[in-house]
Amino acid sequence: MLQNKEAFRELCRETYIPLFMQPWWYDLVCGAHHWDVAIHRNKNGEIIGAFPYFLYRKFGLVIIRMPEATPFNNIWMRYPERMKLHSRYSFEREVIGQIIGQIPRFAFFRQYFYYGFENWLPFYWNGFKQTLHYSYALPDISEPEAILRNMKGNARRNIQKAARQLSVSQEDNPALFFRLNRATFNRQGLPIPHGFHFFLRVHTVLKERGQGCMFFARDQQNRAHAAIYVVWDERMASVLFTGSDPELRRSGAIYLLHWHAINELSKKVDHYDFEGGMLPNVEPMYAAMGAVRHPIHIIYRSRNRFYGFLSWLLGRPYH
């Protein structure tokens, strides 16, 4: 509802809500008319719970799924101060239950709930299912040298090796970045989930807002070995996209890029999220860099037999 969206915009101006839940982000990646927000208020009319969601329609069916390029969502809650544990649980049951009651009738629902979200019981009681993914993050990057000391030896050696042959620069080169990003998906035999025009639109808005940039690692021949795209708000930075040249992957460029980004962003934020860790060739790198593993709750439900059968057929019940 329009009234809820305006109230949510005002809430985001008054309190901290992560970048990937912000109204401007949903306008950007969904379109202004293709998302909504469920809101729960207390007896005084104050918002104590909010859940933005992407409304996607296919074959006349309503599908609530994650927007493109959006790694997580959450139910934001304003907890009263000095709550006892049983009161906190009761508060969560009330807020989450009320939020679920406002979600429109759907054929399929899937959301990735960020690791601050711990209580999916109200979803379970309402017929939803859940599985876990993991992400890796550095909770405090205020002292980069301390992070370096805490890394596994091979991570430090990869950074040092890459630094001897590569240099890192911040560049505004979306065409090159997209080519490297696409090459990464091609190497894995996967279709890239977004097109260049979508990527360019996201980059343009993030650049205008001063909340995102690309880092490239180049050698002395000016060849780009790899690149990462990092976004941030006032508390946390997240790696939104990555890419690498499949012919130059052994240089350790990704290690160096993350290390450079951590140093640069330590002046802006506390928290650095690698936004991933499920791939067997990626998880050891994040762990070696000293990142903490966090669970991501994937909560899903199908009310449509076709989607239920397709999910069973593909062996991917939450996709």
C-alpha positions in Angstrom: 0.0 0.0 0.0 1.2 3.5 -0.8 0.6 4.6 2.8 2.8 1.9 4.1 5.6 2.7 1.6 5.5 6.4 2.6 5.7 5.5 6.3 8.6 3.1 5.5 10.5 5.9 3.7 10.0 8.1 6.7 11.2 5.4 9.0 14.3 4.9 7.0 15.1 8.6 7.3 14.9 8.4 11.1 16.6 5.1 11.9 19.3 2.8 10.5 18.0 0.1 8.1 20.5 -1.7 5.9 21.1 -0.6 2.3 19.5 -3.7 0.7 16.2 -3.0 2.5 16.1 0.8 1.7 13.2 2.1 -0.4 15.6 3.7 -2.9 17.2 0.3 -3.4 13.9 -1.3 -4.0 12.9 1.4 -6.4 16.2 0.8 -8.2 16.2 -3.0 -8.5 12.4 -3.7 -8.6 10.8 -0.5 -10.0 8.8 1.9 -7.9 5.5 0.0 -8.6 6.8 -3.5 -8.1 7.4 -3.7 -4.4 5.5 -3.2 -1.2 6.1 -3.3 2.5 4.3 -4.9 5.5 4.3 -2.7 8.6 3.2 -3.4 12.2 2.6 -0.6 14.7 2.3 -0.7 18.5 -0.7 0.7 20.4 0.9 4.2 20.2 1.0 4.0 16.4 4.8 3.7 16.3 6.2 1.3 13.7 7.8 -1.6 15.5 8.1 -4.0 12.5 8.7 -3.6 8.7 9.3 -6.1 5.9 9.8 -4.8 2.3 9.3 -7.3 -0.5 9.5 -7.6 -4.3 6.2 -8.5 -6.0 6.8 -10.4 -9.3 4.0 -11.6 -11.5 4.4 -14.5 -14.0 1.6 -16.2 -15.9 -0.8 -14.1 -13.7 0.6 -15.6 -10.5 2.1 -13.5 -7.7 5.6 -14.5 -6.8 7.5 -13.0 -3.8 11.2 -13.5 -4.3 14.5 -11.7 -3.8 15.1 -8.8 -6.2 18.0 -8.9 -8.6 21.4 -8.1 -7.1 19.9 -8.2 -3.5 21.7 -10.7 -1.3 19.5 -10.5 1.7 16.3 -9.1 3.3 15.0 -9.0 6.8 12.2 -8.1 9.1 13.2 -4.9 10.8 12.0 -4.8 14.4 12.2 -2.0 17.0 12.8 -3.8 20.3 11.7 -2.1 23.5 14.6 -1.4 25.9 15.6 -3.7 28.7 13.5 -6.7 27.7 13.7 -10.0 29.4 14.4 -12.9 27.1 10.8 -14.3 27.4 9.4 -10.9 26.6 11.7 -10.6 23.5 10.5 -13.9 22.2 6.9 -12.8 22.8 7.6 -9.5 21.0 9.0 -11.4 18.0 6.0 -13.7 17.8 3.7 -10.8 17.7 5.6 -8.7 15.1 6.6 -11.5 12.8 3.1 -13.0 13.0 1.5 -9.7 12.1 3.9 -9.2 9.2 3.1 -12.7 7.8 -0.6 -11.8 8.0 0.0 -8.8 5.7 1.8 -10.7 3.0 -0.5 -10.9 -0.1 -1.7 -14.2 -1.4 1.1 -15.7 -3.5 1.9 -18.7 -5.6 5.5 -18.9 -4.5 7.5 -17.2 -1.7 11.3 -17.2 -1.2 13.3 -14.8 1.0 16.9 -14.8 2.2 16.9 -13.5 5.8 20.1 -11.9 7.0 22.0 -13.4 9.9 20.5 -10.9 12.4 17.3 -12.8 11.9 17.1 -15.7 14.3 13.4 -16.6 14.8 11.7 -18.3 11.9 9.2 -20.2 14.1 6.2 -18.0 13.1 6.9 -18.8 9.5 7.0 -22.5 10.4 3.7 -22.3 12.2 2.2 -20.7 9.0 3.3 -23.5 6.7 6.6 -22.2 5.4 9.8 -24.2 5.1 13.5 -23.2 5.7 17.0 -24.1 4.8 20.4 -22.5 5.5 23.0 -20.9 3.4 26.1 -19.2 4.8 27.9 -15.9 4.3 31.2 -14.7 5.7 31.9 -11.3 7.1 34.5 -9.4 9.1 32.6 -7.7 12.0 35.2 -5.1 12.7 37.6 -3.7 10.1 38.6 -0.6 12.1 42.1 -2.0 12.4 43.2 -3.6 9.1 46.6 -4.6 10.4 44.9 -6.7 13.1 42.8 -8.4 10.5 46.0 -9.1 8.5 47.7 -10.7 11.5 44.6 -12.9 12.1 44.6 -14.3 8.6 45.8 -17.7 7.7 49.4 -17.7 6.4 48.5 -18.6 2.8 46.1 -15.7 2.7 48.8 -13.3 3.7 51.2 -14.9 1.2 48.7 -14.5 -1.6 48.2 -10.9 -0.8 52.0 -10.3 -0.7 52.5 -12.3 -4.0 49.8 -10.3 -5.8 51.1 -7.0 -4.4 54.5 -7.6 -6.1 53.0 -8.0 -9.5 49.7 -6.1 -9.4 48.4 -2.7 -8.5 44.8 -1.9 -7.4 42.9 1.1 -8.6 39.4 2.5 -8.2 38.0 3.0 -11.7 34.7 4.0 -13.3 34.7 1.3 -16.0 31.4 -0.5 -16.0 31.9 -2.2 -19.4 35.2 -3.9 -18.4 33.7 -4.8 -15.0 30.7 -6.5 -16.6 32.9 -8.4 -19.0 34.9 -9.8 -16.0 31.8 -10.5 -14.1 30.2 -12.4 -17.0 33.5 -14.3 -17.6 33.2 -15.6 -14.0 29.7 -17.0 -14.6 30.8 -18.5 -18.0 33.7 -20.3 -16.4 31.3 -21.9 -13.9 28.9 -22.8 -16.8 26.2 -20.5 -15.4 24.1 -17.8 -17.1 24.8 -14.3 -15.7 21.7 -13.4 -13.7 21.7 -9.7 -14.8 22.2 -7.8 -18.0 24.6 -4.9 -18.7 21.8 -2.3 -18.7 20.6 -3.4 -15.3 24.2 -3.4 -14.0 24.8 0.1 -15.5 21.6 1.4 -13.9 22.6 0.1 -10.5 26.2 1.5 -10.9 24.9 4.9 -11.9 22.7 5.3 -8.9 25.3 4.0 -6.5 27.9 6.4 -7.9 25.5 9.3 -7.6 24.8 8.4 -4.0 28.5 7.9 -3.2 27.7 4.4 -1.9 29.6 2.1 -4.4 32.7 1.7 -6.4 34.8 -0.8 -8.5 38.3 -1.9 -7.7 40.5 -3.4 -10.4 43.7 -5.3 -10.0 46.0 -4.7 -13.0 49.5 -6.0 -14.0 52.4 -4.0 -15.6 50.9 -4.8 -19.0 47.7 -3.1 -17.8 45.7 -6.3 -18.0 42.8 -6.5 -15.5 43.2 -9.7 -13.6 40.1 -9.3 -11.4 37.7 -6.7 -10.0 35.2 -6.4 -7.2 32.2 -4.0 -6.7 31.6 -2.9 -3.2 28.7 -1.0 -1.8 28.2 0.5 1.7 26.1 2.5 4.1 27.0 4.1 7.3 27.7 0.8 9.1 28.6 -2.0 6.7 30.2 -2.7 3.3 29.1 -5.6 1.1 30.7 -7.2 -2.0 28.0 -6.9 -4.5 29.7 -8.3 -7.7 33.0 -9.9 -8.5 34.8 -10.8 -11.7 38.0 -12.2 -13.0 39.9 -13.1 -16.2 39.9 -16.9 -16.4 43.3 -16.9 -17.9 44.8 -14.9 -15.1 43.2 -16.4 -12.0 46.4 -17.7 -10.3 47.8 -14.3 -9.5 46.0 -13.9 -6.2 44.3 -10.8 -7.4 41.0 -11.4 -5.5 42.9 -11.6 -2.2 44.6 -8.3 -2.9 41.4 -6.7 -4.0 39.6 -7.6 -0.8 42.6 -6.5 1.3 42.6 -3.1 -0.5 38.9 -2.7 -0.1 39.1 -3.5 3.6 41.8 -0.8 4.0 39.8 1.8 2.1 36.5 1.1 3.7 37.9 0.9 7.3 37.6 4.7 7.2 33.9 4.5 6.4 32.3 1.4 8.1 32.8 -1.2 10.8 31.6 -4.3 9.0 32.8 -6.0 5.7 30.6 -8.7 4.2 32.0 -11.0 1.5 28.3 -11.9 0.6 28.9 -15.6 0.0 30.6 -18.7 1.0 28.6 -21.6 -0.3 30.9 -22.5 -3.2 33.6 -25.1 -2.2 36.3 -23.1 -4.1 35.4 -19.8 -2.5 34.6 -20.7 1.2 38.3 -21.5 2.1 39.4 -18.1 0.9 37.0 -16.2 3.1 37.8 -18.4 6.1 41.5 -17.9 5.5 41.0 -14.2 5.6 39.6 -14.5 9.1 36.0 -13.9 8.3 33.2 -15.2 10.6 30.6 -17.6 9.2 27.0 -16.6 9.6 23.8 -18.5 8.7 21.3 -17.0 6.2 17.8 -18.4 6.6 16.1 -19.2 3.3 12.4 -19.3 4.0 10.1 -20.5 1.2 6.6 -21.8 0.5 4.8 -22.9 -2.7 1.0 -22.7 -3.0 1.0 -23.6 -6.7 1.2 -27.2 -7.8 3.2 -26.3 -10.9 5.9 -24.5 -9.0 5.9 -27.2 -6.4 6.3 -29.9 -9.0 9.0 -27.9 -10.8 10.9 -27.4 -7.6 10.7 -31.1 -6.8 11.8 -32.0 -10.4 14.8 -29.7 -10.2 15.7 -30.9 -6.7 15.8 -27.3 -5.6 12.8 -26.8 -3.3 13.5 -23.1 -2.5 14.3 -21.9 -6.0 
